[in-house]
Amino acid sequence: MKVNPKIVAPLIAFGIAAGIATIAKTVRPAAGGEVAVELNLTRPANAERGAKLFDTSCATCHGTSGRGMPHQGANLRDSRFVAGHDDRKLIAFVRTGRTPDDPNSLMKLYMPAKGGVASFSDNDLQDIVAHLRTFQKSDPRLAMAKPATVQ
């Protein structure tokens, strides 16, 4: 079967435009230059479930203990970034990821959106963030931000 480029190209362009429109509705500027993100959370966080999700995706770069893998992912146990952001901001960060050229990136590594698992929902990300909080509970030096209860 031959593919007609005159039909395929507009379909691809439409798909890209639809994706951008969806992102534009989800991420919007907030007061003070920050970005407000609307989250679709339907239940309380579950850190135990988050640990299982973390192990299936995030552990590839951050290690199963969250200590980071050399040249792949940050140490999340000692992360002031994790400690310094509330749950909503961390969920938004994991949802969108980060490129190596981001001026806020200290390690200059690629962090894929949703840890590279496109099917992760906001509830999945909320559970992963709840699991990240368990890494840092024992270290009072990192108690910079009180985790927000996201519901």
C-alpha positions as CSV (number, residue, x, y, z in Angstrom):
1,M,0.0,0.0,0.0
2,K,1.4,3.4,-1.0
3,V,1.2,6.3,1.4
4,N,0.2,9.6,-0.2
5,P,2.4,12.4,1.3
6,K,-0.3,15.0,0.4
7,I,-2.6,13.3,2.9
8,V,-0.1,12.2,5.6
9,A,1.7,15.6,6.0
10,P,-1.5,17.5,7.0
11,L,-2.5,14.8,9.4
12,I,0.8,15.0,11.1
13,A,0.6,18.8,11.3
14,F,-2.9,18.5,12.7
15,G,-1.7,16.1,15.4
16,I,1.1,18.3,16.4
17,A,-1.2,21.3,16.6
18,A,-3.7,19.4,18.7
19,G,-0.9,18.4,21.1
20,I,0.3,21.9,21.4
21,A,-3.3,23.1,22.0
22,T,-3.7,20.5,24.8
23,I,-0.5,21.6,26.5
24,A,-1.5,25.2,26.2
25,K,-4.7,24.4,28.1
26,T,-2.9,22.5,30.8
27,V,0.1,24.7,31.5
28,R,-0.7,28.4,31.9
29,P,1.3,31.4,33.3
30,A,0.5,32.2,36.9
31,A,1.2,35.2,39.1
32,G,4.8,36.0,39.8
33,G,6.1,34.4,36.6
34,E,5.6,30.8,37.8
35,V,3.6,28.2,35.8
36,A,0.4,26.9,37.2
37,V,-0.5,23.4,36.2
38,E,-3.9,21.9,36.4
39,L,-3.6,18.4,37.7
40,N,-6.2,15.6,37.2
41,L,-6.0,13.9,40.6
42,T,-8.9,11.7,41.6
43,R,-7.6,10.1,44.8
44,P,-5.0,10.5,47.6
45,A,-1.4,9.6,47.0
46,N,-0.2,6.0,47.5
47,A,3.6,5.8,48.2
48,E,3.6,2.0,48.1
49,R,2.1,2.0,44.6
50,G,4.5,4.9,43.7
51,A,7.5,2.7,44.7
52,K,6.4,0.0,42.2
53,L,6.0,2.6,39.4
54,F,9.3,4.2,40.3
55,D,11.0,0.8,40.1
56,T,9.6,0.1,36.6
57,S,10.7,3.4,35.1
58,C,12.5,6.0,37.2
59,A,15.0,3.5,38.7
60,T,16.7,3.1,35.3
61,C,18.3,6.5,35.8
62,H,17.9,7.2,39.5
63,G,18.6,3.7,40.8
64,T,16.2,1.6,42.9
65,S,17.4,3.4,46.1
66,G,17.1,6.8,44.5
67,R,20.8,7.5,44.8
68,G,21.2,8.2,41.1
69,M,23.1,6.4,38.4
70,P,26.4,7.9,37.1
71,H,25.8,10.2,34.1
72,Q,22.1,9.2,34.0
73,G,20.1,10.6,36.8
74,A,20.3,12.8,39.9
75,N,20.5,11.5,43.5
76,L,16.9,12.0,44.7
77,R,17.6,11.1,48.3
78,D,19.8,14.2,48.8
79,S,18.1,16.4,46.3
80,R,17.4,20.0,47.5
81,F,15.3,20.3,44.3
82,V,12.9,17.5,45.5
83,A,12.9,18.9,49.1
84,G,12.4,22.5,48.0
85,H,9.3,21.9,45.9
86,D,5.8,21.0,47.0
87,D,4.1,17.9,45.5
88,R,2.2,19.8,42.8
89,K,5.4,21.4,41.5
90,L,7.2,18.0,41.5
91,I,4.3,16.3,39.7
92,A,4.3,19.1,37.1
93,F,8.1,18.8,36.7
94,V,8.0,15.0,36.2
95,R,5.1,15.4,33.8
96,T,7.0,17.7,31.5
97,G,10.6,16.6,32.1
98,R,13.7,18.7,31.4
99,T,16.2,19.2,28.6
100,P,20.0,19.3,29.2
101,D,20.1,22.9,28.1
102,D,17.6,24.1,30.7
103,P,19.3,26.9,32.7
104,N,18.0,25.4,35.9
105,S,19.6,22.0,35.3
106,L,22.7,21.4,37.4
107,M,23.6,18.0,35.8
108,K,22.8,19.0,32.2
109,L,21.1,15.6,31.7
110,Y,17.9,14.8,29.8
111,M,14.8,14.0,32.0
112,P,12.1,12.6,29.8
113,A,8.5,13.7,30.3
114,K,6.8,11.3,32.7
115,G,10.1,9.4,33.1
116,G,9.6,8.2,29.5
117,V,6.3,6.4,30.2
118,A,3.7,8.3,28.2
119,S,0.9,6.3,29.8
120,F,1.6,7.6,33.3
121,S,-1.4,9.6,34.6
122,D,-1.3,12.5,37.1
123,N,-2.3,10.0,39.8
124,D,0.6,7.8,38.8
125,L,3.0,10.8,39.1
126,Q,1.4,11.7,42.4
127,D,2.2,8.2,43.7
128,I,5.8,8.4,42.5
129,V,6.2,11.8,44.2
130,A,4.8,10.3,47.5
131,H,7.4,7.6,47.2
132,L,10.2,10.2,46.7
133,R,9.1,11.8,49.9
134,T,9.8,8.6,51.7
135,F,13.5,8.8,50.6
136,Q,13.9,12.1,52.3
137,K,11.9,11.8,55.5
138,S,14.8,10.7,57.6
139,D,17.1,13.6,56.7
140,P,16.2,16.8,58.6
141,R,18.7,18.8,56.5
142,L,16.3,18.4,53.5
143,A,13.1,19.5,55.3
144,M,13.1,22.7,53.3
145,A,9.6,22.5,52.1
146,K,6.6,20.9,53.6
147,P,5.1,18.5,51.0
148,A,1.7,19.7,50.0
149,T,-1.2,17.3,50.3
150,V,-2.4,16.9,46.8
151,Q,-6.1,15.9,46.5
